[in-house]
Structure formats: C-alpha cells, structure tokens
Amino acid sequence: MENKDTWLSLKQANKNTSETLLSSIDEFGSGLRKRIAAEVIGNVVIVNKNCVFEVKKVTDGIVKFPDNQTIQNDNQGDNTWIVQSKSRISLNTTALGEVVVTIVIYKDMNGIISSRTSSNRSSHKEDIVNGPIISVSISDNSTKLVSPIHMTFEHGQKNFTNATCNFWMFRPEQLGYWDNDGCKVQTSNDTITVCECYHLTNFAVLMSPFVEADENTRGIRIVSIVGISVSSLCLILTIIVFARLWRYVRSDRSILLLNLITALIISYGIFIGGIDRTENKA
C-alpha cells in the first residue's frame, strides 16, 4: 500500500512493471526448482503479508496448496490472510511422475496489474482482476496437462458478475494481456470462482462490476421507460398549453405547477440516464 501511487502511475503509463514482477518471480522459482530437483537444497516456503511462495518436490502425485507446511512456515505471523482465505489449488501430477512445483499466490494486484484481455487490449476495460493472482509451474517441460488444475479464487469485491478464468499471456517486446484459452469456469458465486485449466502459468479471475439484469428486471425497465416517456410527453404538452394560454391562466398556482412539471421532467431524465450506472455504489 505504501507504494500504491507509484504502481498506479506505472500502470497508467502502460508500463509492463507488473508483468516484469510476474516473470521475475517465475525465473526465481525455476532456478529453485532445478536446485531442489538436484537435491542441493530442500523445499522452500516464504510467507508474507502480500504473497505466499512455495517450491517443493511432489512424490505422491497430489499438489494441494496451501497445506500445513505452508501455514506453519511463518515466523512473523504473516499467514493470517492465507489461513482465512478461500483461495485454493489442487493438481494431480501422477501422470508426470516425480516433479518439482512452484506455486505463488499474490494476495491483491488489482491496483497494479492491467486488465487488458485478448478481445480488448485497452487497459481501461470495465472488467477487473477480482481476487488473487495464482502462479503455478512445474519442472516438467510439457505445455499441456493430462489432468487439469483446479483453482479456487476468493473474490476481492462482492456482487461482481461475468466471471472468466484467465491466464497472463506474455509477449516478447510487447505488452501482455489476459487470455482464457484452455481455461473454464466450473462454478462461481458472490464469494468464489472455481477455475479449471489445462496448462500452467499465472492465473486470475476477471469480473465485471456491473450487476447483470435478469428477465424480471428487464421487464420492469421496459415498463418504467414507457411510463416515464408517456408521462414526460404529457408534462411537455401541459407546458405548451400553459404557454399558449398564459395570459389567461397566469397566477401563483400556475407558476408553482410549471416549476413542479419542470422538476419532474428533469428527474425523469436523470432516472433514465443514470439507472444503469451502478459502478458508483454511493
């Protein structure tokens, strides 16, 4: 949080600093995987207030994260958030044999990383990264998994809609973006989204801050628009009639009535123009 302004300025300048962060941690994990595979060092677990990083050898074919080792390996009391978090990872590596896996959960990079997608390369798209970023990689060189990885993402903000499971597409010499090829949503509600993917990289859930209208809401909206349109037309006709007959009907009561009609027309316009602008909760 103390560096929020710097991260924000870099993001607005379309710098790929957050992308460099992801790739640097990936390279660091790759180096540790090689040392662990060569039995130079043992498993590595780092827990702090912003992220959890683990590199470990998997011999039983099952990867679950976080586990008891992850939670216990914390000397500074920074693991409270990961203990309470609903974000989880499950991967079956039986078909790959003995592997060394790197797993990273970044607690919150919403204000840091771009929300560019394959369909919209602008970083000003309405969808946002709503929850942690999960990074998974293994020592095996295969690009596609036999058994998919299952990831549970706890939402950072509630009442968002249109959850999509995405991975970060790195592009040499160009800005990366979020893509959903090979990933799908298994289930999603107000608090979590469960994703299934057939490859490994950096994953996140993108969601829209707009509440999608259901059929009943659309019907009510149509009735509202028709009713307000008819009412506004009648109010405008009343103003025209008063304007034509003003010298006959001029009075304090008529002036009050015209002010009320004007206020109603303005309020109708604000209602029609602003009823769907739900991104501003206040």
C-alpha positions as CSV (number, residue, x, y, z in Angstrom):
1,M,0.0,0.0,0.0
2,E,2.9,2.4,0.7
3,N,3.9,2.1,-3.0
4,K,0.3,2.3,-4.4
5,D,0.8,5.7,-6.1
6,T,4.0,4.5,-7.8
7,W,2.3,1.4,-9.1
8,L,-0.7,3.3,-10.3
9,S,1.4,5.8,-12.2
10,L,3.3,2.9,-13.9
11,K,0.0,1.2,-14.8
12,Q,-1.4,4.5,-16.3
13,A,1.7,4.9,-18.3
14,N,1.1,1.4,-19.7
15,K,4.5,0.2,-18.4
16,N,4.9,-3.6,-18.0
17,T,6.3,-3.4,-14.5
18,S,3.7,-5.8,-13.1
19,E,4.4,-8.2,-15.9
20,T,8.2,-8.0,-15.1
21,L,7.3,-8.8,-11.5
22,L,5.5,-12.0,-12.5
23,S,8.2,-13.1,-14.9
24,S,11.0,-12.4,-12.4
25,I,9.3,-14.5,-9.7
26,D,8.8,-17.2,-12.3
27,E,12.5,-17.2,-13.1
28,F,13.4,-17.3,-9.4
29,G,11.1,-20.3,-9.0
30,S,12.6,-22.0,-12.0
31,G,16.1,-21.6,-10.5
32,L,15.0,-23.1,-7.2
33,R,13.2,-26.0,-8.9
34,K,16.5,-27.0,-10.6
35,R,18.4,-26.9,-7.2
36,I,15.7,-28.9,-5.4
37,A,15.5,-31.4,-8.2
38,A,19.3,-31.8,-7.9
39,E,18.8,-32.2,-4.2
40,V,21.1,-29.3,-3.5
41,I,18.5,-27.7,-1.2
42,G,15.2,-28.7,0.4
43,N,11.7,-27.4,-0.2
44,V,11.4,-23.6,0.1
45,V,8.4,-21.8,1.6
46,I,8.1,-18.0,2.0
47,V,5.0,-16.4,3.6
48,N,4.5,-12.7,4.0
49,K,1.6,-10.2,4.1
50,N,1.4,-9.8,0.3
51,C,2.1,-13.2,-1.1
52,V,2.9,-16.9,-0.5
53,F,5.7,-18.6,-2.4
54,E,6.5,-22.3,-2.3
55,V,8.8,-24.6,-4.3
56,K,8.6,-28.3,-3.3
57,K,9.2,-31.7,-4.7
58,V,6.0,-33.8,-5.2
59,T,6.3,-37.5,-5.0
60,D,2.8,-38.7,-4.2
61,G,1.2,-37.2,-7.3
62,I,-1.1,-34.7,-5.5
63,V,-0.5,-31.0,-5.2
64,K,-2.6,-29.1,-2.7
65,F,-1.9,-25.5,-1.7
66,P,-1.8,-24.1,0.8
67,D,-1.1,-27.1,3.1
68,N,0.0,-27.4,6.7
69,Q,3.7,-26.8,5.8
70,T,2.8,-23.6,4.1
71,I,0.9,-22.3,7.0
72,Q,3.4,-23.4,9.7
73,N,6.4,-21.9,7.9
74,D,5.8,-18.4,9.2
75,N,7.9,-16.8,11.9
76,Q,6.5,-13.3,11.6
77,G,2.7,-14.0,11.9
78,D,2.0,-13.0,8.3
79,N,0.0,-16.1,7.4
80,T,-3.3,-14.9,8.9
81,W,-4.7,-13.9,5.5
82,I,-3.8,-17.2,3.7
83,V,-5.3,-19.2,6.6
84,Q,-8.5,-17.3,6.3
85,S,-8.5,-17.2,2.5
86,K,-10.8,-19.4,0.5
87,S,-8.3,-19.5,-2.4
88,R,-7.0,-23.0,-3.0
89,I,-5.1,-25.1,-5.6
90,S,-5.4,-28.7,-6.5
91,L,-3.4,-30.6,-9.1
92,N,-2.9,-34.2,-9.9
93,T,0.7,-34.9,-11.2
94,T,0.6,-38.7,-11.1
95,A,0.9,-38.9,-14.9
96,L,4.0,-36.7,-14.8
97,G,5.9,-38.8,-12.2
98,E,8.1,-37.0,-9.6
99,V,8.1,-33.3,-10.2
100,V,9.1,-30.1,-8.5
101,V,6.4,-27.5,-8.4
102,T,6.4,-23.7,-7.9
103,I,3.2,-22.1,-6.5
104,V,2.7,-18.4,-5.8
105,I,-0.4,-16.6,-4.6
106,Y,-0.3,-12.8,-4.9
107,K,-2.9,-11.5,-2.4
108,D,-4.1,-8.5,-4.4
109,M,-2.7,-7.0,-7.5
110,N,-5.9,-5.3,-8.7
111,G,-4.4,-1.8,-8.5
112,I,-1.1,-2.9,-10.1
113,I,-1.7,-5.2,-13.0
114,S,-3.6,-4.3,-16.1
115,S,-7.0,-5.8,-17.1
116,R,-6.2,-6.0,-20.8
117,T,-7.7,-9.0,-22.5
118,S,-7.3,-10.8,-25.8
119,S,-10.6,-9.2,-27.0
120,N,-9.9,-5.7,-25.6
121,R,-6.2,-4.6,-25.5
122,S,-7.1,-1.4,-23.8
123,S,-6.2,-1.2,-20.1
124,H,-9.4,0.8,-19.5
125,K,-11.8,-2.1,-19.9
126,E,-14.5,-2.3,-17.3
127,D,-13.5,-5.8,-16.1
128,I,-11.1,-6.0,-13.3
129,V,-8.9,-8.7,-11.6
130,N,-11.2,-9.5,-8.7
131,G,-9.1,-11.6,-6.3
132,P,-5.6,-13.0,-6.0
133,I,-3.3,-14.0,-8.8
134,I,-2.2,-17.6,-8.7
135,S,1.0,-18.8,-10.4
136,V,1.8,-22.5,-10.9
137,S,4.7,-24.1,-12.8
138,I,6.4,-27.4,-12.7
139,S,9.8,-28.9,-13.7
140,D,8.2,-31.0,-16.5
141,N,8.6,-29.2,-19.9
142,S,5.1,-30.3,-21.2
143,T,2.9,-27.4,-22.2
144,K,-0.4,-29.2,-21.6
145,L,-1.6,-31.1,-18.6
146,V,-3.1,-34.6,-18.7
147,S,-5.3,-33.8,-15.6
148,P,-6.5,-30.2,-15.3
149,I,-5.5,-27.9,-12.4
150,H,-8.4,-26.7,-10.2
151,M,-8.1,-23.3,-8.6
152,T,-10.5,-21.6,-6.2
153,F,-10.3,-17.8,-6.3
154,E,-11.8,-15.8,-3.4
155,H,-13.3,-12.6,-4.8
156,G,-11.8,-9.3,-3.6
157,Q,-15.1,-7.5,-4.1
158,K,-18.6,-8.8,-3.9
159,N,-21.6,-8.5,-6.2
160,F,-19.5,-8.6,-9.4
161,T,-20.7,-10.6,-12.4
162,N,-19.5,-12.4,-15.6
163,A,-16.6,-14.2,-14.0
164,T,-14.0,-15.5,-16.5
165,C,-10.9,-17.7,-15.8
166,N,-7.8,-16.2,-17.4
167,F,-4.1,-16.6,-17.7
168,W,-1.5,-13.9,-18.4
169,M,-0.1,-14.1,-22.0
170,F,3.5,-13.0,-22.1
171,R,4.6,-11.4,-25.4
172,P,8.3,-10.6,-26.1
173,E,8.9,-6.9,-26.6
174,Q,5.1,-6.2,-26.3
175,L,2.6,-5.6,-23.6
176,G,0.9,-8.9,-22.4
177,Y,-2.7,-9.4,-21.8
178,W,-5.2,-11.8,-20.2
179,D,-6.5,-14.7,-22.3
180,N,-8.9,-17.6,-21.4
181,D,-7.8,-20.2,-23.9
182,G,-7.7,-23.6,-22.1
183,C,-9.5,-22.4,-19.0
184,K,-13.1,-22.5,-18.0
185,V,-15.3,-21.6,-15.0
186,Q,-16.5,-24.6,-13.1
187,T,-18.7,-22.7,-10.7
188,S,-19.0,-19.1,-9.5
189,N,-21.0,-17.2,-6.8
190,D,-20.7,-14.0,-4.9
191,T,-17.6,-15.0,-2.9
192,I,-15.6,-17.5,-5.0
193,T,-14.9,-18.7,-8.5
194,V,-13.6,-22.2,-9.3
195,C,-11.5,-22.5,-12.4
196,E,-10.2,-25.5,-14.4
197,C,-7.2,-25.1,-16.7
198,Y,-5.2,-27.5,-18.8
199,H,-1.9,-25.6,-18.7
200,L,0.2,-23.8,-16.1
201,T,1.2,-20.1,-15.8
202,N,-0.2,-17.0,-14.0
203,F,-4.0,-17.2,-13.5
204,A,-6.7,-14.7,-12.3
205,V,-10.4,-14.2,-12.4
206,L,-11.7,-11.2,-14.3
207,M,-15.2,-9.9,-13.4
208,S,-17.5,-7.0,-14.4
209,P,-18.5,-4.5,-11.7
210,F,-22.0,-4.2,-13.3
211,V,-24.8,-6.3,-12.0
212,E,-26.4,-8.2,-14.9
213,A,-30.1,-7.6,-15.2
214,D,-32.3,-10.7,-15.1
215,E,-35.5,-11.1,-17.1
216,N,-37.8,-9.6,-14.4
217,T,-35.5,-6.5,-14.2
218,R,-35.7,-6.0,-18.0
219,G,-39.5,-6.2,-17.9
220,I,-39.6,-3.6,-15.1
221,R,-37.2,-1.4,-17.0
222,I,-39.3,-1.5,-20.2
223,V,-42.5,-0.6,-18.2
224,S,-40.5,2.2,-16.5
225,I,-39.3,3.7,-19.8
226,V,-42.7,3.5,-21.4
227,G,-44.4,5.0,-18.4
228,I,-41.9,7.8,-18.0
229,S,-42.0,8.6,-21.7
230,V,-45.8,8.9,-21.7
231,S,-45.7,11.0,-18.5
232,S,-42.9,13.2,-19.9
233,L,-44.9,13.8,-23.1
234,C,-48.0,14.8,-21.2
235,L,-45.9,17.1,-19.0
236,I,-44.4,18.8,-22.1
237,L,-48.0,19.1,-23.6
238,T,-49.1,20.8,-20.4
239,I,-46.2,23.3,-20.7
240,I,-47.2,24.0,-24.3
241,V,-50.8,24.6,-23.4
242,F,-49.9,26.9,-20.5
243,A,-47.5,28.8,-22.8
244,R,-50.3,29.4,-25.3
245,L,-52.9,30.4,-22.7
246,W,-50.5,32.1,-20.3
247,R,-52.3,35.5,-20.2
248,Y,-55.5,33.8,-19.2
249,V,-54.1,31.4,-16.6
250,R,-51.3,33.4,-15.1
251,S,-51.2,33.0,-11.3
252,D,-49.0,31.9,-8.4
253,R,-50.6,28.5,-8.6
254,S,-49.8,28.1,-12.3
255,I,-46.2,29.2,-11.7
256,L,-45.9,26.5,-8.9
257,L,-47.4,23.9,-11.3
258,L,-44.9,24.8,-14.1
259,N,-42.0,24.5,-11.6
260,L,-43.2,21.1,-10.5
261,I,-43.6,19.9,-14.1
262,T,-40.0,21.1,-14.9
263,A,-38.6,19.3,-11.9
264,L,-40.4,16.1,-12.8
265,I,-39.1,16.2,-16.4
266,I,-35.5,16.7,-15.1
267,S,-35.9,13.9,-12.6
268,Y,-37.2,11.6,-15.3
269,G,-34.2,12.4,-17.5
270,I,-31.8,11.7,-14.6
271,F,-33.6,8.4,-13.8
272,I,-33.5,7.1,-17.4
273,G,-29.9,8.2,-18.0
274,G,-28.5,7.1,-14.6
275,I,-30.4,4.0,-13.5
276,D,-27.9,1.6,-15.0
277,R,-24.8,3.4,-13.8
278,T,-24.2,1.0,-11.0
279,E,-20.4,1.2,-11.0
280,N,-20.6,4.1,-8.5
281,K,-22.0,2.3,-5.4
282,A,-22.6,5.6,-3.5
